[in-house]
Amino acid sequence: MGKYFGTDGFRGLAGSDLTAYHAFKIGQFLGSYLKNEKKGKIKAAIGKDTRLSSYMLEYGIASGLASAGVDTYLLHVTTTPSVSYVVTTDQFDIGIMISASHNPYYDNGIKILNNKGEKLSEEITDKIEEYLDSGTPPELATREEIGKIVDYYEGRNRYIGYLIALAKNSFKKYKIGLDTANGSCHMIAKSVFEALGANVYIINNEPNGTNINKNAGSTHIDVLQSFVKEKGLDVGFAFDGDGDRCICVDEKGNVVNGDHIMYLLAKELKEKGELLTNTVVTTVMSNLGLYNALDKINIAYEKTSVGDRFVYESIVKNGHSLGGEESGHIILSKYATTGDGILTAIKIMDTLADKKQTLSYLLKDIKMLPQKTLNFVVKNKEKALSNQALQLLCKEIEGELYKNGRILLRASGTEPKIRVMLECESEEQLERYSEKINDVIIKEKLNG
C-alpha cells in the first residue's frame, strides 16, 4: 500500500485526509497521463455514493479531468459495479467511483477503474501519488481542447436493464427484503427486483448525506434480520454503501454471509457445468466450514490475501468463474469484473427459484465454525502488528487451536485499524481468546 492508495483506492476523512484539491489533482494527472497514452479524445465516467462529501469530490475530479482535456460523463449516484459496467460497454478510457464503501459518512474515497472496468494497477497509482506530492503541473488543455462535463443518467439506466436481463426466472412468488444502507443501491435495487416481479420490502433507502451505513446495510445485518422475521419474508439482501457487497438473511432470520453464498453458487454452477476449473477463489478470512463443505462436494479452492483485488487477479490469471470474500464481495467473472451486490442477489434468487427450495434448506449441509473479527483503532498499524506481546499471544492461541480453529492478525487496508480474526470450536473459546487479545491491546497501549 502507498501513502494515499490502499487496497481499495484512496480513502480517508473527507475534507482532511481526502480533499477537493486532492480530487482535482488526481483528475488533472489522469487526464494528462491518458492523453500521453492514447491519441484522440479521452472519455471518463464518474459515479458517486450518497455521502455529503461525494458531490464536492465529484466536481473536483471532474474539473481536473476537464482541465486536462478529458470529456467527463457524470453517472451521479450509482454503484461501483455500474461504473465498471458502463466503462466496458460504452468504451470509456477510465472510470471513477467516489465512495468509502462501508465506512461512516464522514470518510470518503476515490476508486479508479481502467478501460476494462478493473481496478487501476499499482504502477499507475504510484505515479498518481508521486504527482500529488510534487509541485509539477501537468500539461493542461486550452481553447477547444478543454474537456466537457456531461450528465449521463442513461449509462446507469442501461446498467439497470442489464441486471434485469440476467435473471432467468420471475420472482413474483417471493417476498424480498432489501436494506440499501442509505447508499448507492437505494434506487437501483428496488427498481430491479420490482421489474422482476418480486414483492419488495425496503428499508434504509432515504439517504440524507450523513446516514449512509448508519445502523444499516451489510455491516449491520441485525437490522435486516429483525425486518425479515417481523414481515415474514422469504429472503433479505443487505448491501453496503457503494453496492459491491451483499449479505443475506434466510427466511428464518439467519445470516448468510459471503462464504455461504460462495458455497451455494459454486454448487449450482457445478451442477450446470459452469464452474470453470472446478475451483472457488477465497481469501484467508474464509471460514474453515466453507472448505469442509466444498471438500464434501469435490470442489477445489484457492486462498488469496484479503481484498477483492486479489480474488479478481486469481480469477483472471487462472480462468476461474467464481470467487469472493466472507464480507460479501462476490465476483462472477462471466458477468462482471467487480463484486456486485445486486447481481449476487439475483443469482441467489435464481437458485431458489430453480430449486424451489428455501435458502435455509439449500445451506443445510454447510456448518460454519464460530468466528469473530476484532477491530482495533490503533496509533500505528505497523507497530501494533509487530508488538511482541501481541505476537506471542497470537502464537500461543494458534498452538492451542491447532487444526480446530485459526487466528489471523492483519492491518486494515482502508482504515487506521488492525483486525484479529478468530475461529474456534466453541463460542466459549471465542470469547475467552477475544478477552485476552483485548487485554493485551490495552496493556500495551496500542489503541488510538
N, C-alpha and C positions, 0 to 999 in steps of 0.2 A: 504494500500500500504506500501511496505517496503522501505528500504533505496535505493535499486537498482532496484527492480522489481515493476512495476506499473501494471495497468490493462491489458497491452498488452506486457508483457515481460520487459527485461532490455533495457532501451533506453536512449541515451544521445549523447553529442558531441563526435564523433569518435576521438580517439587519446587523449582524455582528460577525459571525464566522463566514456567513454567506451573504454578500451584499448585492445591491443592484449594480454596483460598479464591477464586482466580480463577473456577474452575468453579462454585462456589456462587453467586458474584455474577452470573455470566452467566445461570445458571438463574433467579435472582431477577428480573433485568432482563427476560429473555424472557417470564417469566410475567406480570409487571406490564404489559409492553408489549402482549402478546397480549390480555389481559383488557380493555385500553382500546380495542383494535381490534375486538373481537368480543364480542357478548353470549352468555351461556351458558358452559357448562363447556369448558375448553380441554384438549386432549389432545396429549401429546408422546410420541414414540418415541425410544429411545436404544439404539444399538448400540456395540460396542467391539471392539478387536482384542485380541491376546493379551499385550500388554505388562504388566509388573508394575504400572505406574502407572495402567493403564486402569481398574482397579477403584476406586482412590482418586478419580479424576476422575469416573467414572460416578456414584458415590454422592454426590459433591459437587454435581454439576449436577442430579441427581435431587432432592436435598434442597432446593436453591434453587428449583427449579420447584414442588415440592410446597408450600413455604413461601409461594409466591405464588398458590397455589390451582390449580395445574395437575395433572391426573391424568397420571401418567408411567408408560409401559409399557416395560419392560426386555427388549430382544431378546437381551441378553447377547452372547457372542462371535459376530460375524456380519460381513458385508461392507458396505462403503459403499453399493453398488448395492442391496443388500437393504433397507437403511433407506429409500432413495429409493422402492423398490417398495412397501413397507409403508405409507409415508406417503400415497402416492397412492391405493392400493387400499382402505385401511382408514380413510381420511378423517381423518388426523391433521392438526393445525394446524402442527406443527413436527417436524422430525426432527434428531437429533444423532448424530454418529459420533465416538467417541473413538479417534483414531488419528493417527500421524505417518507413515502410508503406508510409504514405502521407507526412512525414516530408521532409525538404530540404536535399540535398545530403550530407551535412556535418554532419548530425546526422546519427546514425545507431542504430541497436537494435538486441537483441537475443531473439527469441521466442522459447520456448521449449514445445514439444508435447509428451504426453505419448504414450504407445503402442496401444491405441485406436484412436490415431490421435486427441486427445483433449488437450486443454491447461493444462499444468502441475499444480498440486494442490499447493495451497499456503503453505501447510505444507512442501513440498519439496523445494519450492523457498525460504522459510525462512531458511532452512538448508543450501542452497547454499549461502545465504547472510552471515550466521554465518561463513562459511568456508572462504569466501572472506575476511572477517575482522580478521581472525585468522591466525596464522603462522604455524598451524599444518599441515604438509604434509600428504596426504593420502598414502595408500599402493600402490606402483607402480609396474608395470609388469617388468619382465626381461626375457631374453632368448626368447624361443619360445612363451611366453605368451604375448609379446608386440603385440599390435593390428596392423592390416594392414589398409592402406588407398587406396580405390578403386574408380576409375571413374565409375559412374553409370548412364550414359545418358539413358540407356534403361528404367529405372524407370520413368523418365519424359516422354519418348515417349509412355509408356504404359498408362500414365495418359491422354495424348492427345487422344489416342484411346478410352479410357473410355468416355471422353466428347463427342466425335463424335457419339458414340453408344447411348448416352442418347437422342439425338434428334429424335423426332417422324416424322418429316417432312423434305423434301428437301427445301432449301431456295433459289433455283435457280432463283426465280422471284423477289428477293429482292436486293436492293442496300443498303448495310450496311456500315456505317462509324464506324471506330474504332480509339479511342485515347488511346494508351497504355502507356502514361505518361513517355515514355523512360525508362520503368521499366520491371518488371518480365514478363509481358504479351507480350512483343514486338515481340516474335516469335510464341508463343503458340496460341494466339488469331487468328492471320491471318491464321495459318495452319488449325485450327479447322473450321472456317467459310468458307474458300475456299473448304475444303473437303466436306462441307455440301451444296456446290453449289452456295453460295452467291457471288454476285459481290461486292468485298471488296474494300473499300477506306480507307486507313490507314494514320494516322498522328502520330507524336511523337513516332516513332519506330526506332530511331537511337541513342541509348544510348552511352554516351562517358565517363561515370563515374561521371559527375558533373551536368548533365541536367535532372536527374530523378525528376519528378513532377514540373519542372521549367516551369511555364505558360503552364501546360499540365495536362491532366488526370482529375479525378473526382473532384479535388478541384479547377479546373479552367475550369469549364464546358462551359464558354462563348466561348472558342476556338472551341469546338466541335459544339456548336450552329451555329456559323458562317459557319463552314465547311459543315454541313448538308444542310443549306439553299443555300449556294453557289453551291453545287454539285447536289442539288435536290434529296437528298437521302430519303429512306423510313424510316430510323431509324438510330440512332447513339448510341454507347456504349462507355463510358469512364471508365477506370479502374484506380486504384491507384498503388503506387509503387510496392506492393507485390501481387497484383491481387486478394485480397479478397473483394474488393468493386466494385460496378457497379452503375453508374448514367447514365440515358438515356436522349436522345433528340428525341422528336417525329418528324414527317415529316414536321411540321410547325415551328420547331426550339424551341419548348417549352421544358423546363427542366422537366424531370420525375425522381423524387428522390426516396429514399428508401420507403417512405410512399406510394407513388403512386404504386410502384412495389408490395408492400405487398397487397394492395387492389386488384390489377389486378390478382395476383397469387392466393390469397385467394378465390376470386370469381370463378376463373377457377377450382381450386381444389375442391371447394364445389360442383360445378356442376357435377364433375366427381366422387363425393363420396369419395374423397381422403383427405379432410381436417379433419384430426383426431381431435376429441374433439370440432370441430366447433369453434376453437379458434386461434387467431393470437397473438403471443408474441411480444410486442413492448417495447420501453424504454420510460422514462418520457419525452424524447425530441420529440416524435412523435407529429404531428400536430393534433389539435382538428378536423380539416377537415377529417382526416382519421377515427377517431372514429365516427363522424357523418355519414360518408359513410358506415362504417361497420354496424352501427345500422340499417340503412335502408335495408340492405340485410340479417339481422338477423345473423350476425357473431359476436361472443364474442371476447374479447381481454383482455390481461393481460399487466401490465406495470412493467418493472424492472428498476433497476438502469442503468445508461449509461454504455455501454460496451457489446460487443458481447458475452463475457464470461458469463454474467448474463442471456442474452437471451438464450444461449445454455443450461445453468443449468436448467432453467424453462422448456424448451422443453423436456429435458431428464426426469426430475422429474415428469412431468405431462402428458407425452405422446403426446405432440403436434407435428404437422408436419411442421409448418411454423412460422418464427419469423425474426426480423431484426431491423435495425436502419435506421433513416432518412438519414444518411450519406451513405447508400448503402451496408452495410453489410446485406446480406440476407441468412438465413440458411434454407435449405430444408432438413429436417432430414432423408428423405428416401434416399438421395443421398450423403450427406456429413456431417461432424461434425463441419465444419467451414463455414464462409461466403466464397462464391466462385463467383467472378465477371463473369467469362466466363460461368459457369453453369447457373447463373441468366440470362445472356443474351440469352442463348439457350432456356430456359424455356419461356422467353418473346416472342422470335421468334416463338416457337411452338404455343403459344396462338394466335399470329397474323395470323399464317398460318391456324390454326383450325377455327378461327372465320371469316377469310377472310375479316378483317376489319383493318383500320389504328389504330395506337396506340392512337392518339388523340381521336378518336371515342370511343374506349374502356374505356377511362378515363373521358368521358364527365360528369359522374354522381358524381365525387369526386371534391369538391371545397375546396381548402386549404385556411386557414386564412393567411394573410400576416405575415411572420415570418422572424426574423433576429437573428443571433448569433454574439454577440460582443466578440472578443478575446482580452484580455489584458495581455501583458507580465508583470509580477509582481516580486518584490523582494522576497516576501514570500507569498506563496499561502494561508496558514492558517491564517496569519494576515490579508491579504486582504479580505478573506471571512468573517472574524469576525469583520471587521471595522464597527463601529457603524453608521457612516453617510451613508455608502453603504447599510447596513441592513435596516435602516429607510427608505431610498429612495425606496428600493425594496418592502417593506411592503406598502408604500404609493401607488406605482404603482399597486400592486396586488389588493388593495382595490378599486382603480378606475376602473380596468378592470373587477372585479368581475367574472361573468361566461362567459364573452365575450372575453376572452383572458387569457394569462398566462405570468408570468415571472419566470425564473428558473436560479438560481445562483449556479455555481459549479466550482470545480477545474478540470483542465485537468488531465487526468491520464497518459499522455505521454509527456507533455511539461510544462515549467515553466509559465503557464498561468492560468488565471481564465476565465470562459466563462459565458456570460449572454445571455440567450435565451429569446427573446421577441416575443409574439404572440398577435396581435391586430386586431381589426375590419378593420382598415384603414392604408394605408401607411403613412398618416399624423401623426397618433398616434405613429406609429413605429419610425418615425424619431424624433419626439418630445421627446419620452422617451429615445431614444438612446443618444441624446444630453445631457440629464440630467445625465445619467449614466456616460458618458464620462467626463463631468464636475466634478463630484464627484471623479472619479479616479484620475484626475489631481490635484484637490484641496487638496485631502488627501495624495498626493504624493505616491500612491500605485504602480504606474507603474515603471518597472525596466529600 
